[in-house]
Amino acid sequence: MLRLLVLLLPVPLAAAPSLALSLSVDLSGLLNPQITADAQGNLIVAGMVSDCSRPVVNPISSCGGYWIAKLDPTGATILFATYIGSPVQPGRPRGAVLESVRADLAGNIVILSTASQTSLPAVNAMQSAVNGQSNLHLAKLAADGSGFLYATYLGSSGSDFAYSLALDGSGAAYVTVFTRSFDFPGAPQFTYEQNLLLKFSTDGQRLIYISVFTPQVPAGSLRVDASGSAQASYPYEIFQFSPDGSSSRRIPLPQWVTTHSPLAFLTGDGGFWVAGTASDSLLPVTPDAVQSSDMRVPYLRIQQGQANPAMQPMTGYGIDGFAVDPIERFRIYAATTTGLFKSEDNGSTWSQLYPSAVQSVLMDPFDQNTLYIVAGTLIPNGMFLRSQDRGQTWARFAAELTDVGYYGHSIAADPQTPGKLYIAGGPFYHSEDGGGHWSGGWGGSWGAILPPQITDGSGELGDQALVVTADPSVAGRVYVLSQTSCIGFCPIELTLARSDDGGASFTLLKNAFHPQIDPSTGDVFAPNLPAGQLTVFRGGNFDVPEVLVSPGKIVSMAFDPQNPGTLYVALDTGDIYSSGDGGRSFQYLATLPTPAANLAVGDGGVIHASQSAHATDGFAFRFDGLGNVIYGTYLGGGQTTVRAAAIAPNGHFFLAGSTGAGLPIVNAIQPLFGGAQDGFLAEFDASGALVSSTYLGGSGSEEINSITVLPDGSVLATGASASPDFVSQASAIGAGSTMIWRIVP
C-alpha cells in the first residue's frame, strides 16, 4: 500500500493552473536536442543527427547534419520536418555543433551553432564561410520551413564559440560568444580571450552592437526584457546591458549563493531572483518563507500511530542511538552528530548535555545517574566518557584501551550484574568493576574459537569485534559480532559468538547477525535471516529456529519491556509495524519520510525513531537592487533538486526539477506524490508568495529539465518520464522517454 506525505498550504486567491499538454516524444538519434515553442503554440524539436533516418515533411533538404521539425500545438501533426546542413561523413568530425534554438513572435525559428567547417547554409550572409578554426553560425528559418530568411557565419581568424541565444520582440537575435582572437569583426580592441555580446538586426544583415564583458566563467544564460535590455546570467554574477549596448552593469551574487550553482534572473525593479539546490545548508530565509527549513528532522515521536517531531527538537543531521532510563522510562537519551541530548518528557522536548558528536550512549542499568558515551566523530579518535551526575560533568575512562576504535565503538552493560561492562571496537574487552580494570584484547577468548588460518593457506585470519550485545534476560550472557578477514585474496565474513560466562569463553554460532533481544522473554531475533524474513530463537535456544513472516526488509527493531512480547520493526520503506505476540503477526502502525535507523520504546509505548535528516531541497530568494534579501524560502521535501527556472514578463518566478514526497502544495495540477520521483513546477509572484506548486509524475521517475514562459503566459516544460502509468499522448514523431508539458495559468 502506497502512503504519501503531502503538505497542503493555504491556497492564495488565484486560479489553479491546468495541464494543457502531456506529450511523449521520441528523440532517439538526436544529439543535443532542443525543444521550444512559438507564439502560436506550435512545438519545435531540433537536434544533430548522424544519419538521415528521421521523417521529413515538406523538407528543404532530405539529408543533413541537423534535423528540425515543427509540430502543431497538440503534437499530433507534423507541420514540416527537414534536414539542414551537410550530412555527417562516417569517420569524419562533425562540422558544426547545435547550441540553441528559439522562435520569434512570427513563428520564425532562429538557430545558433558553433561551426568548424563550412557545412551550414549561407543565405543573405554577412560572412559566407568559416574564417579560422571555428566561428558562430546564426540562421533564421521561415515559420513554415520553406527556406532561410538569413544564414550567416561570423567570426575571427582564431577560435570563436557560441554559447547562448535570446530574441527580442522584433525578432532580433542576441548572442554571447567566447573568442580567442584579436580580430573578431566589428569588435573593439581587447585582450586575446574575451566574452562578447552581439546584437544582430532583425534581418540578420548587420550587427547593431558588440559589447565586451568579463564573466568569471564563459557559459551562462541570456534573456532580453521588453525594453531591449539584455541580461546575461552566470554562477557568480549577472550582467545587464543598456538597450543600445553602450554600457553594462555587473551585479555580483552573494557568496553564499554562488556555492549552490544558482540560476539567476533580473527583475524589473533592478533586483533579482536566484534559485538552486542546497544540501544541509542554513540559508537566510525570511520570516514569511513558505518553508523555513528542510522538511526532515532527525527525530520523530510516534504515539498512537501518529509520527510528529518534538516540540523542542534537537539539532543535527543524524542520531546514532537511544538509551532509555529503565526505571523512569520517560527519560530518553540520544547520541547525535551534534552532541548528547536528553528528554525528560518522553521525547516532547530535548536539551543538550554534551556539545560535540557522540557515537553511542549507554545508561548504567543499576545507577540512573551514570552514563557512558563514545564521543568523537573520527575513527579511531573516539573516546569513552563517563558521567555520574546525569550528564552535567564528564570524565574520560578506559583511556588505556588505545587499540579500540579502528573498527568503530560498541559498549554494553550486563543488566543482571552490577559493574559488568563490555567494549568492542577491533579488540573485545570486559570489566567486572565498572571500567576500573579490563580483560581481553586482540585474539582474546572470543577470537580463540575461530580457525587460525584459511583452509587453503592463503592468509591468516584477522578478527575484528564490531558489536557487543548483552542479553538483558540472562546474567553473563553476551554476544560479539565480528568481522573475519585475512591478509591476501580471501572473503570477508561475519561471525557471531556467544559467551555465557561474562566473556571468559565463547561458542561460535552457526549464523552471523546483529542479535536483537527481547528483555522480557529472552527471545533472540535475527532480522532478514533468511533474506527478507525474520527468524527468532525463543529463549535464546539456537537449536530451534522459528522463521516468522516479516512485513518487509527490517532496518531496526525495538521492544517494550512494559508489555512482554511487544516489539516494533522499521522497514526500508519507512513503514513501522508492531507485534504484540512476539513477532507471530504484525500490524501497520505508521510511515516515516525515510527509514528509521534506530528505534526505542519509552514510557506508555511511545516510540522514539531516528531518521536521516540529510536533506536536499530547492530554494528561491528575491533580492532588491542593493542586494538585500527581501524574500527567501526553501522548497522541497528533503529529496528535491531544482533543474530549471524562468521569469515571466509579469515578474512571476518559476522553478522546476525533480522531487520526492513532501513538496509544499498550492493550487496543484497533481496534489499527490506519484511514485519514486516526480517532476515538479512551482510559481512565485513578484512579492514571493507561492501561487502554485504541483507534482507531475506516475509510479516511476519523472523530472523537468527546462522551462520556458511563452508569450501567452503558459509554461512549456520538458523533461523525462519512466512511469508506464503517467498519462501522456504520443507525438507525431513517435513516443519515447522525453516529455513535453504545457501548463496554462
Secondary structure as UniProt FT lines:
FT   STRAND          7..8
FT   STRAND          18..25
FT   TURN            28..29
FT   STRAND          31..37
FT   TURN            39..40
FT   STRAND          43..48
FT   STRAND          66..71
FT   TURN            73..74
FT   STRAND          78..84
FT   TURN            90..91
FT   STRAND          96..103
FT   TURN            105..106
FT   STRAND          109..115
FT   STRAND          134..141
FT   TURN            143..144
FT   STRAND          148..154
FT   STRAND          159..167
FT   TURN            169..170
FT   STRAND          173..180
FT   TURN            185..186
FT   STRAND          193..200
FT   TURN            202..203
FT   STRAND          207..213
FT   STRAND          221..224
FT   TURN            226..227
FT   STRAND          230..233
FT   STRAND          237..241
FT   TURN            243..244
FT   STRAND          248..252
FT   HELIX           255..258
FT   TURN            259..260
FT   STRAND          263..266
FT   TURN            268..269
FT   STRAND          272..279
FT   TURN            287..288
FT   STRAND          299..303
FT   TURN            304..305
FT   STRAND          306..308
FT   STRAND          319..324
FT   TURN            329..330
FT   STRAND          332..336
FT   TURN            337..338
FT   STRAND          339..343
FT   TURN            346..347
FT   STRAND          351..354
FT   STRAND          358..363
FT   TURN            365..366
FT   TURN            368..369
FT   STRAND          371..375
FT   TURN            379..380
FT   STRAND          383..387
FT   TURN            390..391
FT   STRAND          395..396
FT   TURN            399..400
FT   TURN            402..407
FT   STRAND          410..413
FT   TURN            415..416
FT   TURN            418..419
FT   STRAND          421..424
FT   STRAND          428..431
FT   TURN            434..435
FT   STRAND          439..441
FT   TURN            442..443
FT   HELIX           445..448
FT   TURN            455..456
FT   STRAND          460..470
FT   TURN            472..473
FT   TURN            475..476
FT   STRAND          478..486
FT   STRAND          493..499
FT   TURN            502..503
FT   STRAND          507..508
FT   STRAND          516..517
FT   TURN            519..521
FT   STRAND          524..527
FT   TURN            531..532
FT   STRAND          534..537
FT   HELIX           538..540
FT   TURN            542..543
FT   STRAND          545..548
FT   STRAND          554..559
FT   TURN            561..562
FT   TURN            564..565
FT   STRAND          567..571
FT   TURN            572..573
FT   STRAND          575..579
FT   TURN            582..583
FT   STRAND          587..591
FT   STRAND          596..601
FT   HELIX           603..605
FT   STRAND          607..611
FT   STRAND          616..623
FT   TURN            625..626
FT   STRAND          629..635
FT   STRAND          641..647
FT   TURN            649..650
FT   STRAND          653..659
FT   STRAND          664..666
FT   STRAND          677..684
FT   TURN            686..687
FT   STRAND          690..696
FT   STRAND          701..709
FT   TURN            711..712
FT   STRAND          715..721
FT   TURN            724..725
FT   STRAND          729..731
FT   TURN            732..733
FT   STRAND          738..744
//
